[in-house]
Amino acid sequence: MKILLTGAAGFIGSHLAEALLASGLRVVGLDNFNDYYDPALKRRNLTGALQNPAFTLKEGDIRDGALLEALFSRENFEAVIHLAARAGVRPSLSNPLLYEQVNVEGTIRLLEAARLHGCRKFLFASSSSVYGENPRMPWSESDPDLRPISQYGATKLIGEHFCRVFHQAYGFPVTAYRFFTVYGPRQRPDMAIHKFTRLIWEGTPIPFYGDGSSLRDYTYIDDIVAGLLAGLEADIPFDVFNLGGGHSITLAQLVENLGRRLDRPVLLDRQPAQTGDVPATLADISRAGRLLGYAPVTSLETGLDRFIEYFLAERGRG
Ligand code: NAD
């Protein structure tokens, strides 16, 4: 099977690329190496995948219709796994049009190209952000109350709607996956665990928003990859799945945990809660468990140790 993997050089994409290749699949990775964070990191993320002859890298933008047409005509993809996006929540507030163009227009272009070229599967990376501040926790896919509170969350929800409409209109098989705060080696440098680790290590105060009681459901990267591989295997015409860890911890607990693991004091720069940040996230993962056999296995302790090992190795490289 040949797969188009968008966002292949990113945090999740580079891990997934390696896992797909390890299962014997051929993968074309499409990424534009934008500078949302250091593109050199993204190039490093792909070191492993690029050593495998079954991996091809295409540098380009998912909004480029001519590029997509040429790629789909030439490659005969059986499946598309669409991870490329503007992924940060807070920056979406100051750049909503860019988020709309990449996350909505880019997704529509890929859905259209995949359908016209007879792909048999389309997997879309959505987000827990679609739930907004929904008070009914744990969040379930069957809950119709989806009111994102960030522009980022809104683009992901619109992306899901287009997935559903493409399925309804053409019978095109599409599944969407709502990831809950993913962490592990190669995590984006702007994400909390990576940022806090860096600041604690450097002895710099952590911008600490709110009173520390906000709750997050953290999901280790290998569990997300396992969920996506199961989704690729499954014969599901249309569905939406939560991929989360199924537990949440407070911001204060996370920061204390990182300080303990790094054996360094934690300095806090207390700030008001941020617009766009939800107070809590928690996934009901029973649907993914039932239909995909999804069962996260990595504890937060193990996952944080692996992240810190990666972080220190990167530091060692300078
Ligand atoms: P990432 O930024 O590391 O990866 C995204 C990749 O997409 C990057 O390599 C980037 O260069 C590429 N990209 C962005 N715009 C592009 C474009 N126009 N054309 C081609 N490539 C483009 O982010 P990530 O954390 O790996 O997230 C991957 C996906 O998972 C995203 O869709 C994100 O919204 C979603 N998601 C992530 C999390 C998380 O906790 N990391 C949570 C929920 C959802």
Residues whose N, C-alpha, C, O or C-beta is under 5 A from the ligand:
A	BS01	NAD	G7 A9 G10 F11 I12 G13 L30 D31 N32 F33 N34 K42 G60 D61 I62 R63 L83 A84 A85 R86 A87 V102 A125 S126 S127 S128 F179 F180 T181 V182 R188
